[in-house]
Amino acid sequence: MPALFRNPTIDVYRGFVMLLMMAEVLRLPRLAKEFPGNPVLDFIAFNQSHVAWEGCSLHDMIQPSFSFLVGVALPYALANRAKPFVSVLWRGLVLVAMGIFLRSTHATQTNFTFEDTLTQIGLGYPFLFLLARVKPKMQWVALGVLLAAYWTAWALYPLPGQPFAAHWWKGANLGVAFDAWFLNLFPRAVPFVANGGGYGTLSFIPTLGTMLLGLIAGQWLRAGRELSIYFRTGAVLIVISLALHFLGVCPIVKRIWTPAWTLFSGGLCLWFLAGFRYLLEIRRWTGWAFPLIVIGTNSMAAYWIAHLLPDFFASSLRIHLGLYLPIAAIAPAAVLFLEWWLLYWMYRRQLFLKV
């Protein structure tokens, strides 16, 4: 493994997450619709789709895991070299710009929107860097204050005549109101009204909470803390989030990244991290992990490949092999293989895209 990657657990977990994202090309929910009533296909389709609003599928864990792992990796980066704050600000700006670029690839002009995974991470990254400089106890305090203040702002947003739960409904909430003002400050073909999926700019604030949980976990990982602390802490976070959800205090909604979602997904991320660490570092079962390491050690390249190249690969397969192979049947799997093969080619040549 290249020397610049410090912990196989991080790389394998990151590779697993990016593989889930790359596997969108398989379009398994569409396959399930062609064979209705198949419980296996229905289960797979559910976990390769985002839930409509409340709740969680495996697919919903891609973005929080990616954000969480940014925090996990930070203690290793800080241990290896000093990073001036100006370089941290620059990295955050580059991530924001990359997210805007990817959201603009099919637009008629620059689509200034800030809900993309990279953009959300970029907005929060400078604050994460500053929090990495304080003591772990203060990091937990910062997490609590951050989520409590965010919840309060949403809960107090005026919605006359609506029930309390409406503060986290899709149609009208603080996030929608903020973006209706903020995003219209930028040049747009038509005025921005609302994001169709309910996503919003302000989600970077609780996403910072997810990254902060990753930072805490990264400190544990680097210090060699026992696995029990990951599982216990994850369980506590999940129980708290479920209590908030079922008591009607705060629902678990990924699309607006509610504080309850931060806790719920953060608890699952801790379990994922502990599970991969158990397999790789304690049980020493490593042979299966190489395909994920290929992806995880070049996660930024994987992110770009998954967003920009599937259509190119699919059309190339149709053009050059369509007369000889049943492309319609095998194209999704072939595209996924080509994406992985390109990353493998880069891995063999030590070509790693970093920001």
C-alpha positions as CSV (number, residue, x, y, z in Angstrom):
1,M,0.0,0.0,0.0
2,P,1.4,3.5,-0.8
3,A,3.2,5.0,2.2
4,L,1.1,8.2,2.2
5,F,-2.0,6.3,3.3
6,R,-1.8,5.8,7.0
7,N,-4.5,3.4,8.1
8,P,-6.1,0.5,6.1
9,T,-9.3,0.8,8.0
10,I,-9.9,4.3,6.7
11,D,-9.1,3.4,3.2
12,V,-11.3,0.2,3.2
13,Y,-14.2,2.0,4.7
14,R,-13.8,4.9,2.3
15,G,-13.6,2.3,-0.6
16,F,-16.8,0.6,0.6
17,V,-18.6,4.0,0.6
18,M,-17.4,5.0,-2.8
19,L,-18.2,1.6,-4.2
20,L,-21.8,2.1,-3.0
21,M,-21.9,5.4,-4.9
22,M,-20.3,4.0,-8.0
23,A,-22.7,1.0,-8.0
24,E,-25.5,3.4,-8.8
25,V,-24.8,2.6,-12.4
26,L,-26.3,-0.9,-11.8
27,R,-29.8,0.8,-11.3
28,L,-31.1,-2.0,-9.2
29,P,-34.3,-0.2,-8.2
30,R,-35.2,-0.3,-11.9
31,L,-34.6,-4.0,-12.0
32,A,-36.8,-4.5,-9.0
33,K,-39.7,-2.8,-10.8
34,E,-39.3,-5.2,-13.7
35,F,-39.8,-8.2,-11.3
36,P,-42.3,-6.9,-8.7
37,G,-42.9,-8.9,-5.6
38,N,-39.4,-10.3,-5.3
39,P,-38.4,-9.7,-1.7
40,V,-34.7,-9.9,-2.4
41,L,-34.8,-7.4,-5.2
42,D,-37.1,-5.1,-3.2
43,F,-34.6,-5.2,-0.3
44,I,-31.7,-4.4,-2.6
45,A,-33.6,-1.7,-4.4
46,F,-34.6,0.0,-1.1
47,N,-30.9,0.1,0.0
48,Q,-29.7,1.5,-3.3
49,S,-32.3,4.3,-3.1
50,H,-32.7,7.4,-0.9
51,V,-35.7,7.2,1.4
52,A,-38.4,9.7,0.6
53,W,-37.9,11.8,3.8
54,E,-37.7,10.2,7.2
55,G,-35.7,7.1,7.9
56,C,-32.5,5.6,6.5
57,S,-31.3,3.2,3.8
58,L,-27.8,1.9,3.1
59,H,-27.6,4.4,0.2
60,D,-28.4,7.2,2.6
61,M,-25.2,6.4,4.5
62,I,-22.9,7.3,1.6
63,Q,-22.8,11.0,2.3
64,P,-22.5,10.9,6.1
65,S,-19.8,8.2,5.8
66,F,-17.8,10.3,3.3
67,S,-18.1,13.3,5.6
68,F,-17.4,11.3,8.7
69,L,-14.2,9.9,7.2
70,V,-12.9,13.4,6.4
71,G,-12.9,13.9,10.2
72,V,-11.4,10.4,10.8
73,A,-8.4,11.2,8.5
74,L,-7.7,14.6,9.9
75,P,-5.7,13.6,13.0
76,Y,-3.4,11.5,10.8
77,A,-2.9,14.5,8.4
78,L,-2.1,16.8,11.3
79,A,0.3,14.4,12.8
80,N,2.3,14.2,9.6
81,R,2.7,17.8,8.8
82,A,1.8,21.3,10.0
83,K,-1.0,22.9,7.9
84,P,-1.2,26.6,7.8
85,F,-4.8,27.9,8.2
86,V,-4.6,29.6,4.8
87,S,-4.1,26.2,3.1
88,V,-7.1,24.9,5.0
89,L,-9.2,27.7,3.7
90,W,-7.9,27.1,0.2
91,R,-8.8,23.4,0.5
92,G,-12.3,24.3,1.6
93,L,-12.7,26.7,-1.3
94,V,-11.5,24.1,-3.8
95,L,-14.0,21.6,-2.5
96,V,-16.8,24.1,-2.7
97,A,-15.8,24.9,-6.3
98,M,-15.6,21.3,-7.3
99,G,-19.1,20.6,-5.9
100,I,-20.5,23.6,-7.9
101,F,-18.7,22.4,-11.0
102,L,-20.2,18.9,-10.7
103,R,-23.7,20.3,-10.2
104,S,-23.2,22.5,-13.3
105,T,-22.2,19.8,-15.8
106,H,-25.7,19.6,-17.4
107,A,-26.7,23.2,-16.8
108,T,-26.7,26.1,-19.3
109,Q,-24.6,28.2,-16.9
110,T,-22.8,27.9,-13.5
111,N,-25.3,26.4,-11.1
112,F,-24.5,28.0,-7.8
113,T,-25.8,25.5,-5.4
114,F,-24.2,24.3,-2.1
115,E,-25.8,21.0,-1.2
116,D,-23.3,18.7,-3.0
117,T,-21.3,16.4,-0.7
118,L,-18.0,18.1,-1.7
119,T,-19.5,21.6,-1.2
120,Q,-20.9,20.7,2.2
121,I,-17.6,19.4,3.3
122,G,-15.7,22.4,2.0
123,L,-17.9,24.8,3.9
124,G,-17.4,23.0,7.2
125,Y,-13.7,22.0,6.8
126,P,-12.1,25.2,8.1
127,F,-14.2,24.9,11.3
128,L,-13.3,21.2,11.6
129,F,-9.7,22.1,11.5
130,L,-10.1,24.7,14.3
131,L,-12.0,22.2,16.4
132,A,-9.2,19.6,15.9
133,R,-7.0,22.0,17.9
134,V,-9.1,21.8,21.1
135,K,-9.3,19.1,23.7
136,P,-11.6,16.1,23.1
137,K,-13.9,17.1,25.9
138,M,-14.4,20.5,24.3
139,Q,-15.1,18.8,21.0
140,W,-18.0,17.0,22.5
141,V,-19.2,20.3,24.0
142,A,-18.9,21.9,20.6
143,L,-20.9,19.1,19.0
144,G,-23.7,19.5,21.6
145,V,-23.8,23.3,21.2
146,L,-23.8,23.1,17.5
147,L,-26.7,20.7,17.2
148,A,-28.7,22.3,20.0
149,A,-28.3,25.8,18.4
150,Y,-29.2,24.4,14.9
151,W,-32.3,22.6,16.3
152,T,-33.4,25.8,18.1
153,A,-33.1,27.9,15.0
154,W,-35.3,25.5,13.0
155,A,-37.8,25.0,15.8
156,L,-38.2,28.8,16.3
157,Y,-38.6,29.5,12.6
158,P,-42.1,31.1,12.4
159,L,-44.7,28.9,10.7
160,P,-48.1,30.3,11.9
161,G,-50.9,27.9,12.1
162,Q,-48.7,24.8,11.5
163,P,-47.9,22.0,14.0
164,F,-44.5,21.8,15.5
165,A,-43.5,18.9,13.2
166,A,-43.9,21.3,10.2
167,H,-40.6,22.9,11.0
168,W,-39.0,19.8,9.5
169,W,-41.4,19.2,6.6
170,K,-40.1,19.5,3.0
171,G,-42.2,22.4,1.7
172,A,-41.4,25.2,4.1
173,N,-38.7,25.4,6.7
174,L,-35.7,27.5,7.7
175,G,-33.5,25.9,5.1
176,V,-35.9,26.6,2.2
177,A,-36.3,30.2,3.4
178,F,-32.5,30.7,3.7
179,D,-31.8,29.4,0.2
180,A,-34.6,31.4,-1.4
181,W,-32.6,34.4,-0.2
182,F,-29.0,33.2,-0.4
183,L,-29.0,31.3,-3.8
184,N,-30.7,34.2,-5.5
185,L,-27.7,36.4,-4.7
186,F,-25.9,34.5,-7.5
187,P,-26.5,34.7,-11.3
188,R,-29.3,32.3,-12.2
189,A,-31.3,31.5,-15.4
190,V,-34.5,31.5,-13.3
191,P,-35.0,32.6,-9.7
192,F,-34.4,29.9,-7.2
193,V,-37.5,28.8,-5.3
194,A,-36.7,25.5,-3.6
195,N,-34.6,22.4,-4.1
196,G,-36.8,19.6,-5.5
197,G,-35.3,17.0,-3.2
198,G,-35.5,19.2,-0.1
199,Y,-31.7,19.6,0.2
200,G,-30.2,22.9,1.4
201,T,-27.1,25.0,2.0
202,L,-27.5,25.1,5.8
203,S,-27.0,21.4,6.0
204,F,-23.3,22.0,6.1
205,I,-23.7,23.1,9.8
206,P,-25.0,19.7,11.1
207,T,-22.7,18.0,8.5
208,L,-19.9,19.7,10.4
209,G,-21.2,17.7,13.4
210,T,-20.8,14.5,11.4
211,M,-17.3,15.4,10.6
212,L,-16.6,16.3,14.2
213,L,-17.8,12.8,15.3
214,G,-15.3,11.5,12.7
215,L,-12.6,13.6,14.1
216,I,-13.2,12.2,17.6
217,A,-13.3,8.7,16.1
218,G,-10.0,9.4,14.2
219,Q,-8.3,10.4,17.5
220,W,-9.5,7.1,19.0
221,L,-8.3,5.1,16.0
222,R,-4.9,6.7,16.1
223,A,-4.6,6.2,19.8
224,G,-5.6,2.5,19.5
225,R,-8.6,2.7,21.7
226,E,-10.6,-0.5,22.3
227,L,-13.4,-1.3,19.9
228,S,-16.0,-1.2,22.7
229,I,-15.8,2.6,22.9
230,Y,-16.9,2.8,19.2
231,F,-19.9,0.4,19.7
232,R,-21.0,1.9,23.1
233,T,-20.8,5.5,21.8
234,G,-22.5,4.6,18.6
235,A,-25.3,2.9,20.5
236,V,-25.8,5.9,22.7
237,L,-26.0,8.2,19.7
238,I,-28.5,6.0,18.0
239,V,-30.7,5.6,21.1
240,I,-30.7,9.4,21.6
241,S,-31.6,10.0,17.9
242,L,-34.4,7.4,18.0
243,A,-35.8,9.0,21.2
244,L,-35.8,12.4,19.6
245,H,-37.5,11.0,16.5
246,F,-40.3,9.0,18.1
247,L,-41.0,11.7,20.8
248,G,-41.6,14.2,18.0
249,V,-38.7,16.5,19.1
250,C,-36.6,16.1,15.9
251,P,-37.1,13.6,13.1
252,I,-34.4,11.6,11.5
253,V,-34.2,13.2,8.0
254,K,-31.1,13.0,5.9
255,R,-32.2,15.4,3.2
256,I,-32.2,18.4,5.6
257,W,-29.6,16.8,7.9
258,T,-31.5,17.2,11.1
259,P,-29.6,17.0,14.4
260,A,-31.3,13.6,15.0
261,W,-29.9,12.5,11.6
262,T,-26.4,13.6,12.6
263,L,-26.6,11.5,15.8
264,F,-28.2,8.5,14.1
265,S,-25.9,8.4,11.0
266,G,-22.9,9.2,13.2
267,G,-23.6,6.2,15.4
268,L,-23.8,4.0,12.4
269,C,-20.6,5.4,11.1
270,L,-18.9,4.5,14.3
271,W,-20.2,1.0,14.0
272,F,-19.0,0.7,10.4
273,L,-15.5,2.0,11.4
274,A,-15.3,-0.4,14.3
275,G,-16.4,-3.3,12.1
276,F,-13.8,-2.6,9.5
277,R,-11.1,-2.2,12.1
278,Y,-12.1,-5.5,13.7
279,L,-11.8,-7.3,10.4
280,L,-8.6,-5.7,9.2
281,E,-6.5,-4.9,12.3
282,I,-7.7,-7.4,14.9
283,R,-8.7,-10.4,13.0
284,R,-6.2,-9.7,10.2
285,W,-8.6,-10.7,7.5
286,T,-7.2,-8.5,4.7
287,G,-7.2,-10.5,1.5
288,W,-10.8,-9.5,0.6
289,A,-10.1,-5.8,1.0
290,F,-7.8,-5.1,-1.9
291,P,-10.6,-4.1,-4.4
292,L,-11.9,-1.6,-1.8
293,I,-8.4,-0.3,-1.1
294,V,-8.0,0.5,-4.8
295,I,-11.0,2.7,-4.5
296,G,-10.5,4.1,-1.1
297,T,-6.9,5.3,-1.6
298,N,-8.1,7.4,-4.5
299,S,-11.6,8.4,-3.3
300,M,-11.5,11.8,-4.9
301,A,-10.8,10.3,-8.3
302,A,-13.5,7.8,-7.7
303,Y,-16.0,10.6,-6.9
304,W,-15.2,12.4,-10.2
305,I,-15.2,9.2,-12.2
306,A,-18.6,8.2,-10.8
307,H,-20.1,11.6,-11.7
308,L,-18.5,12.2,-15.1
309,L,-17.7,8.9,-16.9
310,P,-20.6,6.4,-16.6
311,D,-22.4,7.8,-19.7
312,F,-19.2,7.9,-21.7
313,F,-18.3,4.3,-20.8
314,A,-21.9,3.1,-21.5
315,S,-22.0,4.9,-24.9
316,S,-18.6,3.5,-25.8
317,L,-19.7,0.0,-25.1
318,R,-22.8,0.4,-27.2
319,I,-20.8,1.9,-30.1
320,H,-17.9,-0.6,-30.2
321,L,-19.5,-3.8,-28.8
322,G,-23.2,-3.4,-29.4
323,L,-23.2,-5.7,-32.4
324,Y,-21.4,-8.5,-30.7
325,L,-22.6,-8.6,-27.0
326,P,-25.9,-8.2,-25.2
327,I,-24.9,-4.7,-24.1
328,A,-28.2,-3.7,-22.6
329,A,-28.0,-6.6,-20.2
330,I,-24.3,-6.3,-19.2
331,A,-23.6,-2.6,-19.7
332,P,-24.2,-1.5,-16.0
333,A,-21.9,-4.1,-14.6
334,A,-19.3,-3.4,-17.4
335,V,-19.4,0.3,-16.6
336,L,-18.8,-0.4,-12.9
337,F,-15.9,-2.7,-13.8
338,L,-14.4,-0.1,-16.1
339,E,-14.6,2.5,-13.4
340,W,-12.8,0.2,-11.0
341,W,-10.2,-0.8,-13.6
342,L,-9.4,2.9,-14.2
343,L,-8.8,3.4,-10.5
344,Y,-6.7,0.2,-10.5
345,W,-4.6,1.5,-13.4
346,M,-4.1,4.7,-11.4
347,Y,-3.3,2.7,-8.2
348,R,-0.6,0.7,-10.0
349,R,1.0,3.9,-11.2
350,Q,0.7,5.7,-7.9
351,L,-1.6,8.4,-9.4
352,F,-3.7,9.8,-6.6
353,L,-6.0,12.8,-6.9
354,K,-5.7,14.9,-3.7
355,V,-7.1,18.3,-2.7
